[in-house]
Amino acid sequence: MVVKVLAEEAPGEIRFAELRRRVPGISQKMLSTTLRSLDRDGLVARRVEPTVPPAVHYRLTELGLSLEGPLSALRVWAETHMSEIDRNNRLADAPVSE
């Protein structure tokens, strides 16, 4: 989801607080951990403005932008098979009859 939000801003940047607002249900710690990992992998670039408090901006790198095609294909696959996945989950969660 973080990559998707960053892709919507590409090639621009987005501040941490705005990114957090756009990713529902994510904690500050989880977002920080995710962004740190994406930065380490070279998928995201981080820029810090020396203000008080510091303004931290993120953007996708070229490598990160190259994920758009594969992620789109995964989304299409998931949408195509969602009813089957839901059915399998219902079967797995159904109480066992004796």
C-alpha positions, 0 to 999 in steps of 0.5 A: 500500500505504501508503494501504491501511495508513493506511486500516485505522487511519482515523480514527486515526493510526499511527507511522512505525515501525509503518507500516514494519513493516506495509509489507513490503519498503519501505525507510525512505527510500522510505517517507519519500519516499512519505509526504512526497509524500502529505503534500504532496498533502494525502492524509496529515496528519503530526504530530510529538511533541516527544520524544527521538527525535521520535514521528511519526504519520500519518493519512489526511485526508478527501481521502486517505479519499476514495481508498478507493472508487477504490482498491477498484475498481482492486483488483477490476479487477486481481483480475479480470484477473490471469490475463490479465496473468500470461499476457501477462507469460509471453508477453512473457518467453518466449524468442524461437524462431528 
